Amino acid sequence: LHQQHPRPIEKHTTMSEAAATTTPPSWRQSVPQKFRSDEVNEIAKVLASLEPGATPPSKLMLASQFENKMFNDASGLSDYKKKIQRRLKKMQKSYKAANPTVAVPAMTNTPVGGGGTGG
């Protein structure tokens, strides 16, 4: 009397879904939107430090596009994080090389001799 029937409908649906998407990005589906939003905000902070004159909406838009590209190009969550870090570091290095005064702003305001009269 207690026969359990298999659920072929669920199996069939799962197989159909797998066939419809050739490479399901399962790791992407497990990443919460909040995590991605936090990443976008961190990227925007880096962009703001590189280009302080840019408007906040433009920085967020660029950060969002940047994050989305890294997200879609990555093969997994750790690869995603590495890609973001590598690209941001590369941007920071190239920007500082092009604008050497941005690299050490504190040095330009500090007198060499400590400000004393000497003697």
ZARODREN-488501 format. One record per residue: z, y, x of N, C-alpha, C, O in turn; residue in three letters; residue number from 1. Coordinates in pm, whole numbers, plus 50000, padded with zeros to 5 digits. Layout:
// residues N
- n_z; n_y; n_x; ca_z; ca_y; ca_x; c_z; c_y; c_x; o_z; o_y; o_x; aa; i
- Z; Y; X; Z; Y; X; Z; Y; X; Z; Y; X; ala; NUM
...
//
This chain:
// residues 119
- n_z; n_y; n_x; ca_z; ca_y; ca_x; c_z; c_y; c_x; o_z; o_y; o_x; aa; i
- 50000; 49880; 50080; 50000; 50000; 50000; 50000; 50127; 50085; 49946; 50229; 50041; leu; 1
- 50058; 50123; 50202; 50071; 50244; 50285; 49956; 50252; 50386; 49979; 50254; 50507; his; 2
- 49839; 50256; 50338; 49725; 50268; 50429; 49704; 50414; 50465; 49707; 50502; 50379; gln; 3
- 49683; 50438; 50593; 49650; 50574; 50637; 49500; 50578; 50663; 49445; 50496; 50736; gln; 4
- 49439; 50674; 50602; 49295; 50687; 50619; 49265; 50786; 50730; 49327; 50892; 50737; his; 5
- 49172; 50752; 50816; 49132; 50849; 50919; 49064; 50969; 50854; 49013; 50960; 50742; pro; 6
- 49064; 51077; 50922; 49005; 51201; 50867; 48869; 51228; 50932; 48860; 51307; 51026; arg; 7
- 48766; 51163; 50882; 48634; 51180; 50944; 48580; 51322; 50929; 48500; 51367; 51012; pro; 8
- 48623; 51392; 50826; 48573; 51529; 50806; 48618; 51618; 50921; 48539; 51697; 50973; ile; 9
- 48745; 51605; 50962; 48794; 51686; 51073; 48724; 51648; 51203; 48688; 51735; 51282; glu; 10
- 48705; 51519; 51226; 48636; 51476; 51347; 48494; 51528; 51348; 48444; 51576; 51450; lys; 11
- 48429; 51519; 51235; 48291; 51565; 51225; 48281; 51715; 51253; 48191; 51760; 51323; his; 12
- 48374; 51792; 51198; 48375; 51936; 51219; 48395; 51968; 51366; 48325; 52053; 51421; thr; 13
- 48489; 51901; 51430; 48515; 51924; 51570; 48392; 51894; 51655; 48358; 51970; 51745; thr; 14
- 48327; 51784; 51626; 48208; 51747; 51702; 48095; 51848; 51679; 48021; 51880; 51771; met; 15
- 48082; 51897; 51557; 47979; 51995; 51526; 48004; 52124; 51601; 47912; 52185; 51656; ser; 16
- 48129; 52166; 51603; 48164; 52288; 51674; 48137; 52274; 51823; 48086; 52367; 51886; glu; 17
- 48171; 52159; 51879; 48148; 52136; 52021; 47998; 52136; 52052; 47956; 52186; 52156; ala; 18
- 47920; 52082; 51963; 47775; 52078; 51984; 47713; 52217; 51969; 47614; 52248; 52035; ala; 19
- 47771; 52299; 51883; 47716; 52432; 51858; 47737; 52524; 51978; 47651; 52608; 52007; ala; 20
- 47849; 52509; 52048; 47875; 52592; 52165; 47866; 52504; 52288; 47946; 52412; 52305; thr; 21
- 47770; 52532; 52373; 47745; 52446; 52488; 47859; 52452; 52589; 47897; 52349; 52644; thr; 22
- 47915; 52571; 52615; 48027; 52583; 52708; 48137; 52666; 52642; 48141; 52788; 52657; thr; 23
- 48226; 52601; 52569; 48332; 52675; 52499; 48429; 52739; 52598; 48486; 52671; 52682; pro; 24
- 48448; 52870; 52587; 48539; 52940; 52679; 48684; 52926; 52634; 48746; 53024; 52591; pro; 25
- 48738; 52805; 52645; 48872; 52779; 52591; 48979; 52865; 52656; 49072; 52908; 52588; ser; 26
- 48969; 52892; 52785; 49071; 52974; 52850; 49070; 53116; 52793; 49176; 53179; 52784; trp; 27
- 48953; 53165; 52755; 48944; 53301; 52699; 49013; 53309; 52564; 49077; 53410; 52532; arg; 28
- 49001; 53203; 52485; 49063; 53201; 52353; 49215; 53200; 52362; 49283; 53243; 52268; gln; 29
- 49269; 53153; 52473; 49414; 53145; 52487; 49476; 53275; 52541; 49598; 53287; 52545; ser; 30
- 49393; 53370; 52581; 49445; 53497; 52635; 49475; 53593; 52520; 49385; 53628; 52444; val; 31
- 49601; 53635; 52507; 49635; 53728; 52399; 49570; 53865; 52419; 49552; 53910; 52532; pro; 32
- 49536; 53929; 52310; 49474; 54062; 52317; 49568; 54162; 52385; 49522; 54252; 52455; gln; 33
- 49697; 54147; 52364; 49795; 54236; 52426; 49785; 54231; 52579; 49793; 54333; 52646; lys; 34
- 49767; 54111; 52632; 49752; 54094; 52776; 49631; 54172; 52827; 49638; 54242; 52927; phe; 35
- 49520; 54157; 52756; 49397; 54226; 52795; 49414; 54377; 52782; 49365; 54451; 52868; arg; 36
- 49481; 54424; 52678; 49505; 54567; 52661; 49590; 54621; 52775; 49564; 54731; 52824; ser; 37
- 49689; 54545; 52816; 49772; 54587; 52929; 49689; 54596; 53057; 49707; 54688; 53137; asp; 38
- 49599; 54501; 53076; 49511; 54504; 53193; 49422; 54630; 53190; 49404; 54696; 53292; glu; 39
- 49368; 54661; 53073; 49284; 54781; 53059; 49364; 54906; 53095; 49313; 54994; 53164; val; 40
- 49488; 54913; 53050; 49572; 55029; 53081; 49600; 55040; 53231; 49601; 55150; 53286; asn; 41
- 49623; 54927; 53296; 49647; 54928; 53441; 49521; 54972; 53516; 49529; 55048; 53612; glu; 42
- 49406; 54924; 53472; 49279; 54963; 53533; 49258; 55113; 53515; 49214; 55182; 53607; ile; 43
- 49290; 55163; 53397; 49274; 55307; 53369; 49364; 55389; 53461; 49325; 55498; 53504; ala; 44
- 49483; 55339; 53491; 49572; 55411; 53584; 49510; 55421; 53723; 49517; 55525; 53787; lys; 45
- 49449; 55312; 53768; 49384; 55313; 53899; 49268; 55412; 53897; 49250; 55490; 53991; val; 46
- 49188; 55407; 53791; 49076; 55501; 53780; 49126; 55645; 53777; 49064; 55734; 53836; leu; 47
- 49238; 55669; 53711; 49294; 55804; 53704; 49337; 55851; 53842; 49321; 55969; 53875; ala; 48
- 49389; 55761; 53924; 49430; 55800; 54059; 49310; 55831; 54147; 49319; 55912; 54239; ser; 49
- 49198; 55766; 54118; 49078; 55790; 54198; 49004; 55916; 54152; 48944; 55986; 54233; leu; 50
- 49009; 55944; 54024; 48936; 56057; 53967; 49027; 56130; 53869; 49014; 56112; 53748; glu; 51
- 49119; 56214; 53921; 49217; 56278; 53833; 49156; 56374; 53731; 49219; 56402; 53629; pro; 52
- 49036; 56424; 53755; 48975; 56519; 53663; 48910; 56456; 53541; 48872; 56527; 53448; gly; 53
- 48895; 56324; 53540; 48831; 56257; 53426; 48922; 56261; 53305; 49044; 56258; 53318; ala; 54
- 48863; 56266; 53187; 48941; 56271; 53063; 49001; 56133; 53033; 48940; 56031; 53067; thr; 55
- 49119; 56128; 52970; 49179; 55998; 52936; 49088; 55907; 52855; 49082; 55788; 52884; pro; 56
- 49015; 55959; 52753; 48925; 55867; 52680; 48816; 55808; 52768; 48778; 55692; 52751; pro; 57
- 48763; 55886; 52862; 48657; 55833; 52947; 48712; 55728; 53042; 48645; 55629; 53072; ser; 58
- 48836; 55748; 53091; 48898; 55649; 53179; 48923; 55519; 53103; 48899; 55411; 53156; lys; 59
- 48970; 55530; 52980; 48995; 55409; 52901; 48865; 55337; 52868; 48860; 55214; 52869; leu; 60
- 48761; 55413; 52839; 48633; 55351; 52808; 48580; 55275; 52931; 48535; 55161; 52919; met; 61
- 48585; 55339; 53048; 48539; 55272; 53169; 48625; 55151; 53202; 48574; 55046; 53240; leu; 62
- 48756; 55166; 53186; 48847; 55055; 53213; 48819; 54938; 53120; 48823; 54823; 53162; ala; 63
- 48792; 54968; 52994; 48763; 54864; 52896; 48634; 54790; 52930; 48629; 54667; 52921; ser; 64
- 48532; 54864; 52968; 48405; 54801; 53007; 48423; 54716; 53132; 48371; 54604; 53141; gln; 65
- 48497; 54769; 53228; 48524; 54698; 53353; 48598; 54567; 53324; 48560; 54461; 53373; phe; 66
- 48705; 54576; 53244; 48785; 54458; 53211; 48702; 54355; 53138; 48712; 54235; 53166; glu; 67
- 48619; 54399; 53043; 48537; 54307; 52966; 48439; 54232; 53055; 48416; 54113; 53036; asn; 68
- 48380; 54302; 53151; 48286; 54237; 53243; 48359; 54132; 53327; 48309; 54021; 53345; lys; 69
- 48475; 54168; 53379; 48553; 54073; 53459; 48594; 53952; 53375; 48591; 53838; 53422; met; 70
- 48633; 53978; 53250; 48675; 53871; 53159; 48560; 53774; 53133; 48579; 53653; 53135; phe; 71
- 48441; 53828; 53109; 48326; 53742; 53079; 48270; 53672; 53201; 48212; 53564; 53190; asn; 72
- 48286; 53733; 53319; 48235; 53672; 53442; 48328; 53566; 53500; 48284; 53480; 53576; asp; 73
- 48456; 53572; 53465; 48555; 53483; 53526; 48544; 53341; 53474; 48501; 53316; 53361; ala; 74
- 48584; 53247; 53561; 48581; 53106; 53523; 48715; 53059; 53469; 48725; 52948; 53416; ser; 75
- 48818; 53141; 53482; 48951; 53106; 53433; 49042; 53227; 53443; 49001; 53331; 53494; gly; 76
- 49163; 53213; 53397; 49256; 53325; 53396; 49290; 53372; 53538; 49295; 53492; 53563; leu; 77
- 49313; 53279; 53630; 49345; 53320; 53767; 49223; 53387; 53832; 49238; 53483; 53908; ser; 78
- 49104; 53337; 53803; 48982; 53399; 53856; 48965; 53539; 53799; 48923; 53631; 53870; asp; 79
- 48996; 53556; 53673; 48990; 53686; 53606; 49080; 53787; 53676; 49039; 53899; 53707; tyr; 80
- 49206; 53746; 53701; 49301; 53835; 53769; 49254; 53869; 53911; 49262; 53983; 53954; lys; 81
- 49204; 53767; 53982; 49156; 53789; 54119; 49037; 53884; 54121; 49030; 53973; 54206; lys; 82
- 48944; 53865; 54029; 48826; 53951; 54023; 48866; 54097; 54000; 48812; 54187; 54064; lys; 83
- 48959; 54119; 53909; 49003; 54256; 53882; 49066; 54316; 54007; 49032; 54428; 54046; ile; 84
- 49157; 54243; 54070; 49226; 54295; 54188; 49128; 54324; 54302; 49135; 54430; 54365; gln; 85
- 49038; 54230; 54327; 48941; 54249; 54436; 48853; 54370; 54411; 48832; 54452; 54500; arg; 86
- 48803; 54382; 54289; 48713; 54492; 54257; 48784; 54627; 54264; 48728; 54724; 54314; arg; 87
- 48907; 54633; 54214; 48982; 54758; 54219; 49012; 54799; 54363; 49001; 54916; 54398; leu; 88
- 49051; 54702; 54446; 49078; 54731; 54587; 48952; 54782; 54656; 48957; 54876; 54736; lys; 89
- 48841; 54720; 54626; 48714; 54761; 54685; 48679; 54904; 54642; 48634; 54985; 54723; lys; 90
- 48702; 54934; 54514; 48676; 55069; 54464; 48766; 55171; 54533; 48721; 55278; 54572; met; 91
- 48893; 55137; 54549; 48988; 55227; 54612; 48949; 55254; 54757; 48953; 55368; 54803; gln; 92
- 48912; 55149; 54829; 48871; 55165; 54969; 48747; 55251; 54981; 48742; 55342; 55064; lys; 93
- 48647; 55223; 54899; 48522; 55300; 54909; 48543; 55443; 54865; 48480; 55534; 54920; ser; 94
- 48629; 55466; 54767; 48654; 55603; 54722; 48729; 55681; 54827; 48698; 55798; 54851; tyr; 95
- 48829; 55619; 54891; 48905; 55686; 54996; 48819; 55714; 55118; 48837; 55816; 55185; lys; 96
- 48725; 55626; 55147; 48636; 55648; 55261; 48544; 55766; 55234; 48513; 55843; 55325; ala; 97
- 48501; 55781; 55109; 48414; 55892; 55073; 48490; 56024; 55060; 48433; 56131; 55080; ala; 98
- 48620; 56016; 55027; 48705; 56134; 55009; 48832; 56119; 55091; 48937; 56085; 55035; asn; 99
- 48827; 56142; 55222; 48943; 56116; 55307; 49067; 56199; 55272; 49178; 56156; 55303; pro; 100
- 49052; 56314; 55209; 49169; 56395; 55174; 49251; 56329; 55064; 49370; 56357; 55052; thr; 101
- 49190; 56242; 54984; 49262; 56173; 54878; 49351; 56064; 54936; 49453; 56029; 54877; val; 102
- 49313; 56009; 55051; 49385; 55896; 55109; 49528; 55931; 55149; 49619; 55850; 55131; ala; 103
- 49551; 56051; 55203; 49684; 56089; 55250; 49719; 56231; 55206; 49724; 56321; 55290; val; 104
- 49743; 56253; 55079; 49771; 56389; 55033; 49901; 56446; 55086; 49910; 56567; 55103; pro; 105
- 50001; 56364; 55114; 50130; 56414; 55163; 50117; 56471; 55304; 50190; 56564; 55339; ala; 106
- 50029; 56418; 55383; 50012; 56462; 55522; 49961; 56606; 55529; 49997; 56680; 55621; met; 107
- 49879; 56647; 55435; 49821; 56781; 55441; 49922; 56889; 55410; 49899; 57005; 55445; thr; 108
- 50033; 56856; 55346; 50133; 56954; 55309; 50253; 56957; 55404; 50340; 57042; 55388; asn; 109
- 50261; 56868; 55500; 50375; 56857; 55589; 50341; 56920; 55724; 50244; 56879; 55788; thr; 110
- 50418; 57018; 55769; 50395; 57076; 55902; 50421; 56972; 56010; 50511; 56889; 55996; pro; 111
- 50343; 56974; 56116; 50351; 56874; 56221; 50485; 56880; 56294; 50544; 56775; 56320; val; 112
- 50533; 56999; 56328; 50656; 57013; 56406; 50781; 57007; 56322; 50889; 57034; 56374; gly; 113
- 50773; 56974; 56196; 50889; 56970; 56110; 50926; 57108; 56057; 51027; 57122; 55987; gly; 114
- 50847; 57210; 56089; 50870; 57342; 56035; 50966; 57426; 56116; 50994; 57540; 56077; gly; 115
- 51019; 57375; 56228; 51113; 57451; 56310; 51043; 57557; 56395; 50920; 57554; 56409; gly; 116
- 51119; 57649; 56452; 51060; 57754; 56537; 51032; 57705; 56677; 50946; 57760; 56745; thr; 117
- 51102; 57604; 56722; 51077; 57546; 56854; 51123; 57639; 56965; 51173; 57748; 56938; gly; 118
- 51107; 57597; 57094; 51151; 57693; 57192; 51135; 57652; 57325; 51169; 57727; 57417; gly; 119
//
